[in-house]
Amino acid sequence: MITTTEATIVAAAGELDVSVLDDLVALLDREVRRRPPALVVDASAVTFCAARVLTVLVDTTADAVLHRVPFAVAGRNRALLRPIGLLGLDLVLPVHRDAGEALAWLAAVPLLTDHQA
Protein backbone atom coordinates (compact mmCIF):
# COMPACT_ATOMS: atom_id res chain seq x y z
CA MET A 1 0.00 0.00 0.00
CA ILE A 2 1.24 3.44 -0.95
CA THR A 3 -0.12 6.57 0.71
CA THR A 4 0.61 10.01 -0.73
CA THR A 5 -0.97 13.42 -0.34
CA GLU A 6 -3.18 12.75 -3.36
CA ALA A 7 -4.26 9.14 -2.79
CA THR A 8 -3.90 5.77 -1.17
CA ILE A 9 -3.04 3.03 -3.66
CA VAL A 10 -3.68 -0.56 -2.61
CA ALA A 11 -1.65 -2.84 -4.86
CA ALA A 12 -2.82 -6.40 -5.37
CA ALA A 13 -0.83 -9.16 -7.04
CA GLY A 14 -1.24 -12.84 -7.81
CA GLU A 15 -4.53 -14.59 -7.17
CA LEU A 16 -7.42 -12.67 -5.64
CA ASP A 17 -9.51 -15.54 -4.37
CA VAL A 18 -11.41 -16.49 -1.23
CA SER A 19 -8.15 -17.04 0.67
CA VAL A 20 -7.46 -13.28 0.65
CA LEU A 21 -11.07 -12.11 0.78
CA ASP A 22 -11.34 -11.28 4.49
CA ASP A 23 -8.04 -9.37 4.48
CA LEU A 24 -9.06 -7.44 1.37
CA VAL A 25 -12.44 -6.50 2.84
CA ALA A 26 -10.85 -5.33 6.10
CA LEU A 27 -8.15 -3.34 4.31
CA LEU A 28 -10.52 -1.57 1.91
CA ASP A 29 -13.04 -0.87 4.66
CA ARG A 30 -10.33 0.63 6.86
CA GLU A 31 -8.99 2.78 4.02
CA VAL A 32 -12.43 4.10 3.02
CA ARG A 33 -13.14 5.02 6.65
CA ARG A 34 -9.81 6.88 6.84
CA ARG A 35 -11.18 9.08 4.02
CA PRO A 36 -8.04 9.57 1.93
CA PRO A 37 -8.19 12.17 -0.88
CA ALA A 38 -8.66 9.21 -3.28
CA LEU A 39 -8.43 5.43 -3.12
CA VAL A 40 -7.21 3.23 -5.97
CA VAL A 41 -7.00 -0.54 -6.07
CA ASP A 42 -4.16 -1.35 -8.46
CA ALA A 43 -4.80 -4.85 -9.77
CA SER A 44 -2.25 -4.65 -12.59
CA ALA A 45 -0.35 -7.69 -11.28
CA VAL A 46 -3.43 -9.85 -10.59
CA THR A 47 -3.38 -13.24 -12.32
CA PHE A 48 -6.80 -14.47 -11.14
CA CYS A 49 -9.82 -12.64 -9.78
CA ALA A 50 -12.71 -14.51 -8.16
CA ALA A 51 -16.24 -13.23 -8.65
CA ARG A 52 -16.56 -12.67 -4.90
CA VAL A 53 -13.64 -10.24 -5.04
CA LEU A 54 -15.52 -8.26 -7.67
CA THR A 55 -18.43 -8.05 -5.25
CA VAL A 56 -16.02 -6.57 -2.70
CA LEU A 57 -14.86 -3.98 -5.26
CA VAL A 58 -18.47 -3.06 -6.11
CA ASP A 59 -19.30 -2.80 -2.39
CA THR A 60 -16.22 -0.63 -1.88
CA THR A 61 -17.40 1.63 -4.69
CA ALA A 62 -20.70 2.17 -2.84
CA ASP A 63 -18.98 2.65 0.53
CA ALA A 64 -16.57 5.14 -1.01
CA VAL A 65 -19.47 7.22 -2.32
CA LEU A 66 -21.09 7.20 1.12
CA HIS A 67 -17.84 8.36 2.72
CA ARG A 68 -17.13 10.82 -0.11
CA VAL A 69 -13.90 9.09 -1.10
CA PRO A 70 -13.10 9.04 -4.82
CA PHE A 71 -12.49 5.38 -5.73
CA ALA A 72 -11.19 3.61 -8.81
CA VAL A 73 -9.73 0.31 -9.94
CA ALA A 74 -6.62 0.06 -12.12
CA GLY A 75 -5.23 -2.83 -14.13
CA ARG A 76 -6.71 -3.61 -17.51
CA ASN A 77 -5.61 -7.22 -17.69
CA ARG A 78 -7.53 -10.33 -18.74
CA ALA A 79 -7.68 -11.76 -15.21
CA LEU A 80 -9.67 -8.73 -14.09
CA LEU A 81 -11.55 -7.68 -17.22
CA ARG A 82 -12.88 -11.12 -18.19
CA PRO A 83 -14.94 -11.73 -15.03
CA ILE A 84 -16.08 -8.09 -14.99
CA GLY A 85 -17.37 -8.49 -18.54
CA LEU A 86 -18.94 -11.90 -17.93
CA LEU A 87 -20.82 -10.57 -14.90
CA GLY A 88 -21.91 -7.39 -16.68
CA LEU A 89 -20.11 -5.12 -14.23
CA ASP A 90 -18.46 -2.94 -16.90
CA LEU A 91 -20.64 0.08 -16.18
CA VAL A 92 -20.57 -0.28 -12.41
CA LEU A 93 -16.86 -0.95 -12.07
CA PRO A 94 -14.79 0.94 -14.64
CA VAL A 95 -11.21 -0.26 -14.73
CA HIS A 96 -8.40 2.06 -15.76
CA ARG A 97 -5.18 1.08 -17.50
CA ASP A 98 -2.96 1.94 -14.53
CA ALA A 99 -2.96 3.85 -11.25
CA GLY A 100 -1.88 7.08 -12.95
CA GLU A 101 -4.82 6.95 -15.34
CA ALA A 102 -7.18 6.14 -12.46
CA LEU A 103 -5.91 9.12 -10.45
CA ALA A 104 -6.30 11.43 -13.45
CA TRP A 105 -9.87 10.19 -13.94
CA LEU A 106 -10.67 10.71 -10.25
CA ALA A 107 -9.30 14.24 -10.39
CA ALA A 108 -11.46 15.03 -13.44
CA VAL A 109 -14.74 13.58 -12.19
CA PRO A 110 -16.33 15.44 -9.27
CA LEU A 111 -18.16 13.39 -6.70
CA LEU A 112 -21.91 13.44 -7.10
CA THR A 113 -22.26 14.22 -3.41
CA ASP A 114 -20.52 17.57 -3.95
CA HIS A 115 -23.58 18.73 -5.92
CA GLN A 116 -26.21 17.96 -3.32
CA ALA A 117 -28.01 20.84 -1.67
C-alpha positions as CSV (number, residue, x, y, z in Angstrom):
1,M,0.0,0.0,0.0
2,I,1.2,3.4,-1.0
3,T,-0.1,6.6,0.7
4,T,0.6,10.0,-0.7
5,T,-1.0,13.4,-0.3
6,E,-3.2,12.7,-3.4
7,A,-4.3,9.1,-2.8
8,T,-3.9,5.8,-1.2
9,I,-3.0,3.0,-3.7
10,V,-3.7,-0.6,-2.6
11,A,-1.6,-2.8,-4.9
12,A,-2.8,-6.4,-5.4
13,A,-0.8,-9.2,-7.0
14,G,-1.2,-12.8,-7.8
15,E,-4.5,-14.6,-7.2
16,L,-7.4,-12.7,-5.6
17,D,-9.5,-15.5,-4.4
18,V,-11.4,-16.5,-1.2
19,S,-8.1,-17.0,0.7
20,V,-7.5,-13.3,0.7
21,L,-11.1,-12.1,0.8
22,D,-11.3,-11.3,4.5
23,D,-8.0,-9.4,4.5
24,L,-9.1,-7.4,1.4
25,V,-12.4,-6.5,2.8
26,A,-10.8,-5.3,6.1
27,L,-8.1,-3.3,4.3
28,L,-10.5,-1.6,1.9
29,D,-13.0,-0.9,4.7
30,R,-10.3,0.6,6.9
31,E,-9.0,2.8,4.0
32,V,-12.4,4.1,3.0
33,R,-13.1,5.0,6.7
34,R,-9.8,6.9,6.8
35,R,-11.2,9.1,4.0
36,P,-8.0,9.6,1.9
37,P,-8.2,12.2,-0.9
38,A,-8.7,9.2,-3.3
39,L,-8.4,5.4,-3.1
40,V,-7.2,3.2,-6.0
41,V,-7.0,-0.5,-6.1
42,D,-4.2,-1.4,-8.5
43,A,-4.8,-4.9,-9.8
44,S,-2.2,-4.7,-12.6
45,A,-0.4,-7.7,-11.3
46,V,-3.4,-9.8,-10.6
47,T,-3.4,-13.2,-12.3
48,F,-6.8,-14.5,-11.1
49,C,-9.8,-12.6,-9.8
50,A,-12.7,-14.5,-8.2
51,A,-16.2,-13.2,-8.6
52,R,-16.6,-12.7,-4.9
53,V,-13.6,-10.2,-5.0
54,L,-15.5,-8.3,-7.7
55,T,-18.4,-8.0,-5.2
56,V,-16.0,-6.6,-2.7
57,L,-14.9,-4.0,-5.3
58,V,-18.5,-3.1,-6.1
59,D,-19.3,-2.8,-2.4
60,T,-16.2,-0.6,-1.9
61,T,-17.4,1.6,-4.7
62,A,-20.7,2.2,-2.8
63,D,-19.0,2.6,0.5
64,A,-16.6,5.1,-1.0
65,V,-19.5,7.2,-2.3
66,L,-21.1,7.2,1.1
67,H,-17.8,8.4,2.7
68,R,-17.1,10.8,-0.1
69,V,-13.9,9.1,-1.1
70,P,-13.1,9.0,-4.8
71,F,-12.5,5.4,-5.7
72,A,-11.2,3.6,-8.8
73,V,-9.7,0.3,-9.9
74,A,-6.6,0.1,-12.1
75,G,-5.2,-2.8,-14.1
76,R,-6.7,-3.6,-17.5
77,N,-5.6,-7.2,-17.7
78,R,-7.5,-10.3,-18.7
79,A,-7.7,-11.8,-15.2
80,L,-9.7,-8.7,-14.1
81,L,-11.6,-7.7,-17.2
82,R,-12.9,-11.1,-18.2
83,P,-14.9,-11.7,-15.0
84,I,-16.1,-8.1,-15.0
85,G,-17.4,-8.5,-18.5
86,L,-18.9,-11.9,-17.9
87,L,-20.8,-10.6,-14.9
88,G,-21.9,-7.4,-16.7
89,L,-20.1,-5.1,-14.2
90,D,-18.5,-2.9,-16.9
91,L,-20.6,0.1,-16.2
92,V,-20.6,-0.3,-12.4
93,L,-16.9,-1.0,-12.1
94,P,-14.8,0.9,-14.6
95,V,-11.2,-0.3,-14.7
96,H,-8.4,2.1,-15.8
97,R,-5.2,1.1,-17.5
98,D,-3.0,1.9,-14.5
99,A,-3.0,3.9,-11.3
100,G,-1.9,7.1,-12.9
101,E,-4.8,7.0,-15.3
102,A,-7.2,6.1,-12.5
103,L,-5.9,9.1,-10.5
104,A,-6.3,11.4,-13.5
105,W,-9.9,10.2,-13.9
106,L,-10.7,10.7,-10.3
107,A,-9.3,14.2,-10.4
108,A,-11.5,15.0,-13.4
109,V,-14.7,13.6,-12.2
110,P,-16.3,15.4,-9.3
111,L,-18.2,13.4,-6.7
112,L,-21.9,13.4,-7.1
113,T,-22.3,14.2,-3.4
114,D,-20.5,17.6,-4.0
115,H,-23.6,18.7,-5.9
116,Q,-26.2,18.0,-3.3
117,A,-28.0,20.8,-1.7
